[in-house]
Structures are given as C-alpha cells and as structure tokens.
Amino acid sequence: MRQRVMIALALSGRPSILLADEPTTALDMTVQMQIILLLRQLQRDLGMLVVFVTHDVGASVETADRLAVMYAGRFVETGPTERVIRSPRHLYTEGSLGSTVGSTRLPKRWVWIL
C-alpha cells in the first residue's frame, strides 16, 4: 500500500519523467506485478518516461526498452534491451544476466537501471 501511495504522490504533479527507485522491493511477486502493471498503465495514459532503478534483472529484462547497467557507481553498459541481453559487453552485465532466468518479451517505453 505504501508503494501505491508514494506512486500517487509522485504522479500528482503530472511529471513527464518518473524516477522509480526500487518501488517493488520487498513485495511478493503478485503485488510486484500489480505495481509494474499500474506503472505501465499510468505511463501509457500520461505519456511519460519511466526510469526504473532496480536490482531485479528478471523484471528489467521483461519490461525495458533500454537497459543501463551500473557497476561500482558507473554506467558500464547501455543499449537496447535486446542487444544487451543477447550480447553483453561487460563482465558484470554478463554475470548479472547469468544469475537469473530470462525471457525475450520486450514491451516498450521503459528504461531500467540495474
């Protein structure tokens, strides 16, 4: 419920960009999916960009158009999600992707930062 309240507060000013920093942390999978679906719908309805900061590699691969991977406080790899997951160029990206079960479904208009 707290995540939904914080999302509502963040959206009350009708931003063109929403920075969502770990909004699904510590949620069970069902509620996590509800939050992600809610953000997707709001993104479409309001026409805004969602920058989703997370450590959840699986969720980022499932939802992002583009990925930006950080290691030691620096971006080490950025690009279209499909390119990053199919041919990672940094060892940290490769290790992160190897630590989860992935998919190739790539919905639009999301940027995730791992």
Sequence and secondary structure as in RCSB ss.txt:
>XXXX:A:sequence
MRQRVMIALALSGRPSILLADEPTTALDMTVQMQIILLLRQLQRDLGMLVVFVTHDVGASVETADRLAVMYAGRF
VETGPTERVIRSPRHLYTEGSLGSTVGSTRLPKRWVWIL
>XXXX:A:secstr
 HHHHHHHHHHTT  SEEEEESTTTT  HHHHHHHHHHHHHHHHHHT EEEEE S HHHHHHH SEEEEEETTEE
EEEEEHHHHHHS  SHHHHHHHHTS       SSEEEE 
